[in-house]
Amino acid sequence: MSHDIKIDFIYLSEPDMIKAGVTDMPGCVDAMEEMFALLHTSDYRMAGPNSDSHGAMITFPEESPFPTMPKPTADHRLMAMPAYLGGDFQTCGVKWYGSNIANREKGFASLDPYDDS
């Protein structure tokens, strides 16, 4: 089985990383300490009714009028992990991850963080 697969990743350049402060270890440690203090005082929000869920899953219907709509098969999930961090950060972001066992048949690598195959 041969597959012609191209995956592009966009990374910050080394100069961009240095400009962002990656070489400032004391500053990085200070920022992490500040973040953990905000977590301790609950000055953050995540998904779910308790604002502390580590992901919100997108589910798919058993039947759909759309032929390309994914089915709810084993190991097929899309997760979004939105979060807000307060304090001086006052920022938010979203991490996405997902898995689809059918991707193996297409020659794609698994993007599931829990899949060690």
Contact map, one row per residue, 1 for C-alpha under 8 A:
111000000000000000000000000000000000000000000000000000000000000000000000000000000000000000000000000000000000000000000
111100000000000000000000000000000000000000000000000000000000000000000000000000000000000000000000000000000010000000000
111110000000000000000000000000000000000000000000000000000000000000000000000000000000000000000000000000000110000000000
011111000000000000000000000000000000000000000000000000000000000000000000000000000000000000000000000000000000000000000
001111100000000000000000000000000000000000000000000000000000000000000000000000000000000000000000000000000011000000000
000111110000000000000000000000000000000000000000000000000000000000000000000000000000000000000000000000000000000000000
000011111000000000000000000000000000000000000000000000000000000000000000000000000000000000000000000000000000000000000
000001111100000000000000000000000000000000000000000000000000000000000000000000000000000000000000000000000000000000000
000000111110000000000000000000000000000000000000000000000000000000000000000000000000000000000000000000000000000000000
000000011111000000000000000000000000000000000000000000000000000000000000000000000000000000000000000000000000000000000
000000001111100000000000000000000000000000000000000000000000000000000000000000000000000000000000000000000000000000000
000000000111110110000000000000000000000000000000000000000000000000000000000000000000000000000000000000000000000000000
000000000011111110000000000000000000000000000000000000000000000000000000000000000000000000000000000000000000000000000
000000000001111111000000000000000000000000000000000000000000000000000000000000000000000000000000000000000000000000000
000000000000111111100000000000000000000000000000000000000000000000000000000000000000000000000000000000000000000000000
000000000001111111110000000000000000000000000000000000000000000000000000000000000000000000000000000000000000000000000
000000000001111111111100000000000000000000000000000000000000000000000000000000000000000000000000000000000000000000000
000000000000011111111110000000000000000000000000000000000000000000000000000000000000000000000000000000000000000000000
000000000000001111111100000000000000000000000000000000000000000000000000000000000000000000000000000000000000000000000
000000000000000111111100000000000000000000000000000000000000000000000000000000000000000000000000000000000000000000000
000000000000000011111111001100000000000000000000000000000000000000000000000000000000000000000000000000000000000000000
000000000000000011111111100100000000000000000000000000000000000000000000000000000000000000000000000000000000000000000
000000000000000001001111100000000000000000000000000000000000000000000000000000000000000000000000000000000000000000000
000000000000000000001111111100000000000000000000000000000000000000000000000000000000000000000000000000000000000000000
000000000000000000000111111110000000000000000000000000000000000000000000000000000000000000000000000000000000000000000
000000000000000000000001111111000000000000000000000000000000000000000000000000000000000000000000000000000000000000000
000000000000000000001001111111100000000000000000000000000000000000000000000000000000000000000000000000000000000000000
000000000000000000001101111111110000000000000000000000000000000000000000000000000000000000000000000000000000000000000
000000000000000000000000111111111000000000000000000000000000000000000000000000000000000000000000000000000000000000000
000000000000000000000000011111111100000000000000000000000000000000000000000000000000000000000000000000000000000000000
000000000000000000000000001111111110000000000000000000000000000000000000000000000000000000000000000000000000000000000
000000000000000000000000000111111111000000000000000000000000000000000000000000000000000000000000000000000000000000000
000000000000000000000000000011111111100000000000000000000000000000000000000000000000000000000000000000000000000000000
000000000000000000000000000001111111110000000000000000000000000000000000000000000000000000000000000000000000000000000
000000000000000000000000000000111111111000000000000000000000000000000000000000000000100000000000000000000000000000000
000000000000000000000000000000011111111100000000000000000000000000000000000000000000000000000000000000000000000000000
000000000000000000000000000000001111111110000000000000000000000000000000000000000000000000000000000000000000000000000
000000000000000000000000000000000111111111110000000000000000000000000000000000000000111000000000000000000000000000000
000000000000000000000000000000000011111111110000000000000000000000000000000000000000000000000000000000000000000000000
000000000000000000000000000000000001111111100000000000000000000000000000000000000000000000000000000000000000000000000
000000000000000000000000000000000000111111100000000000000000000000000000000000000000000000000000000000000000000000000
000000000000000000000000000000000000011111111000000000000000000000000000000000000000000000000000000000000000000000000
000000000000000000000000000000000000011111111000000000000000000000000000000000000000111000000000000000000000000000000
000000000000000000000000000000000000011001111100000000000000000000000000000000000011110000000000000000000000000000000
000000000000000000000000000000000000000001111110001100000000000000000000000000000011100000000000000000000000000000000
000000000000000000000000000000000000000000011111001111100000000000000000000000001111000000000000000000000000000000000
000000000000000000000000000000000000000000001111111111110000000000000000000000001110000000000000000000000000000000000
000000000000000000000000000000000000000000000111111110110000000000000000000000000000000000000000000000000000000000000
000000000000000000000000000000000000000000000011111110000000000000000000000000000000000000000000000000000000000000000
000000000000000000000000000000000000000000000011111110000000000000000000000000000000000000000000000000000000000000000
000000000000000000000000000000000000000000001111111110000000000000000000000000000000000000000000000000000000000000000
000000000000000000000000000000000000000000001111111111000000000000000000000000000000000000000000000000000000000000000
000000000000000000000000000000000000000000000111111111110000000000000000000000000000000000000000000000000000000000000
000000000000000000000000000000000000000000000110000111110000000000000000000000001000000000000000000000000000000000000
000000000000000000000000000000000000000000000111000011111000000000000000000000111100000000000000000000000000000000000
000000000000000000000000000000000000000000000011000011111100000000000000000000111000000000000000000000000000000000000
000000000000000000000000000000000000000000000000000000111110000000000000000011110000000000000000000000000000000000000
000000000000000000000000000000000000000000000000000000011111000000000000000011110000000000000000000000000000000000000
000000000000000000000000000000000000000000000000000000001111100000000001000011000000000000000000000000000000000000000
000000000000000000000000000000000000000000000000000000000111110000001111000000000000000000000000000000000000000000000
000000000000000000000000000000000000000000000000000000000011111100000011000000000000000000000000000000000000000000000
000000000000000000000000000000000000000000000000000000000001111100000011000000000000000000000000000000000000000000000
000000000000000000000000000000000000000000000000000000000000111110000010000000000000000000000000000000000000000000000
000000000000000000000000000000000000000000000000000000000000111111101000000000000000000000000000000000000000000000000
000000000000000000000000000000000000000000000000000000000000001111100000000000000000000000000000000000000000000000000
000000000000000000000000000000000000000000000000000000000000000111111000000000000000000000000000000000000000000000000
000000000000000000000000000000000000000000000000000000000000000111111000000000000000000000000000000000000000000000000
000000000000000000000000000000000000000000000000000000000000000001111100000000000000000000000000000000000000000000000
000000000000000000000000000000000000000000000000000000000001000101111110000000000000000000000000000000000000000000000
000000000000000000000000000000000000000000000000000000000001000000011111000000000000000000000000000000000000000000000
000000000000000000000000000000000000000000000000000000000001111000001111100000000000000000000000000000000000000000000
000000000000000000000000000000000000000000000000000000000011110000000111110110000000000000000000000000000000000000000
000000000000000000000000000000000000000000000000000000000000000000000011111100000000000000000000000000000000000000000
000000000000000000000000000000000000000000000000000000000000000000000001111100000000000000000000000010000000000000000
000000000000000000000000000000000000000000000000000000000000000000000000111110000000000000000000001110000000000000000
000000000000000000000000000000000000000000000000000000000000000000000001111111000000000000000000011110000000000000000
000000000000000000000000000000000000000000000000000000001110000000000001001111100000000000000000011100000000000000000
000000000000000000000000000000000000000000000000000000001110000000000000000111110000000000000001111000000000000000000
000000000000000000000000000000000000000000000000000000111100000000000000000011111000000000000001110000000000000000000
000000000000000000000000000000000000000000000000000000111100000000000000000001111100000000000111100000000000000000000
000000000000000000000000000000000000000000000110000001110000000000000000000000111110000000000111000000000000000000000
000000000000000000000000000000000000000000000110000000100000000000000000000000011111000000011110000000000000000000000
000000000000000000000000000000000000000000011110000000000000000000000000000000001111100000011100000000000000000000000
000000000000000000000000000000000000000000011100000000000000000000000000000000000111110001111000000000000000000000000
000000000000000000000000000000000010010000111000000000000000000000000000000000000011111011110000000000000000000000000
000000000000000000000000000000000000010000110000000000000000000000000000000000000001111111100000000000000000000000000
000000000000000000000000000000000000010000100000000000000000000000000000000000000000111111000000000000000000000000000
000000000000000000000000000000000000000000000000000000000000000000000000000000000000011111000000000000000000000000000
000000000000000000000000000000000000000000000000000000000000000000000000000000000000111111100000000000000000000000000
000000000000000000000000000000000000000000000000000000000000000000000000000000000001111111110000000000000000000000000
000000000000000000000000000000000000000000000000000000000000000000000000000000000001110011111000000000000000000000000
000000000000000000000000000000000000000000000000000000000000000000000000000000000111100001111100000000000000000000000
000000000000000000000000000000000000000000000000000000000000000000000000000000000111000000111110000000000000000000000
000000000000000000000000000000000000000000000000000000000000000000000000000000011110000000011111000000000000000000000
000000000000000000000000000000000000000000000000000000000000000000000000000000011100000000001111100000000000000000000
000000000000000000000000000000000000000000000000000000000000000000000000000001111000000000000111110000000000000000000
000000000000000000000000000000000000000000000000000000000000000000000000000001110000000000000011111000000000001110000
000000000000000000000000000000000000000000000000000000000000000000000000000111100000000000000001111100000000001100000
000000000000000000000000000000000000000000000000000000000000000000000000001111000000000000000000111110000000011100000
000000000000000000000000000000000000000000000000000000000000000000000000001110000000000000000000011111100000010000000
000000000000000000000000000000000000000000000000000000000000000000000000011100000000000000000000001111111000010000000
000000000000000000000000000000000000000000000000000000000000000000000000000000000000000000000000000111111100000000000
000000000000000000000000000000000000000000000000000000000000000000000000000000000000000000000000000111111111110000000
000000000000000000000000000000000000000000000000000000000000000000000000000000000000000000000000000011111111110000000
000000000000000000000000000000000000000000000000000000000000000000000000000000000000000000000000000011111111000000000
001000000000000000000000000000000000000000000000000000000000000000000000000000000000000000000000000001111111000000000
011010000000000000000000000000000000000000000000000000000000000000000000000000000000000000000000000000111111100000000
000010000000000000000000000000000000000000000000000000000000000000000000000000000000000000000000000000111111110000000
000000000000000000000000000000000000000000000000000000000000000000000000000000000000000000000000000000110011111000000
000000000000000000000000000000000000000000000000000000000000000000000000000000000000000000000000001110110001111100101
000000000000000000000000000000000000000000000000000000000000000000000000000000000000000000000000111000000000111110100
000000000000000000000000000000000000000000000000000000000000000000000000000000000000000000000000111000000000011111100
000000000000000000000000000000000000000000000000000000000000000000000000000000000000000000000000100000000000001111110
000000000000000000000000000000000000000000000000000000000000000000000000000000000000000000000000000000000000000111110
000000000000000000000000000000000000000000000000000000000000000000000000000000000000000000000000000000000000011111111
000000000000000000000000000000000000000000000000000000000000000000000000000000000000000000000000000000000000000011111
000000000000000000000000000000000000000000000000000000000000000000000000000000000000000000000000000000000000010000111
